[in-house]
Amino acid sequence: MRHIKQDGTNNNVIMTLHGTGGSATDLFQIAQYIDKDATLIGFQGEVLEQGMARYFERNNDGSFNLRSLAEATYDLKDSINDVIEKHNLQDAHITLMGYSNGANLAQSYFKEFENTPINLALLYHPSPTKVDEHFKAQKDLRVFVTSGANDPYISSEQFETLTKQLEAADIEVISFHHQYGHQLIQDELVKSKEIYG
């Protein structure tokens, strides 16, 4: 998986996973709001859907193509490990930030692999992903997950189930639910910065 790196000046790294139609640097402005001195690494989705970049395919009915999701999940794992090795980030504090399609891929990553090198995950507006699978044990992970009451991709009940699944894996989870839709709002970013700090 291709990536773009922007060097920072502290020991923090924020890795970003964009939403559908996004690019590797789409979330860099948000990441810099959260930590202006962090090193930023953005991963580029390589699947095209009607000309829009994604990390994995959807079926014609809009459901996730599980084969494509599995391939992207393993690709993400290899890409994260390769980036850590290549840039000597073994001792860095690593945050994984994902929005929408990117948050879905991050979910799958934490369900597929245990004890990942991620310290904090900021998952903005994920959808239900592999709902019958449990999250794997993670040694140091905290998760901040958000959703909107009028989000067409996830119901309030599904969002509650997601947070309970995280808690069931003994993962520290902070959830944020607002009354809007699928879009990011400023309050989510303010809360992210608070949790990050």
PyMOL commands that set and color helices and strands:
alter all, ss='L'
color gray80, all
select helices_A, chain A and resi 28-34+66-86+101-112+156-168+186-196
alter helices_A, ss='H'
color red, helices_A
select strands_A, chain A and resi 3-6+12-17+39-43+47-49+52-54+93-99+120-124+142-148+172-178
alter strands_A, ss='S'
color yellow, strands_A
deselect
rebuild
show_as cartoon
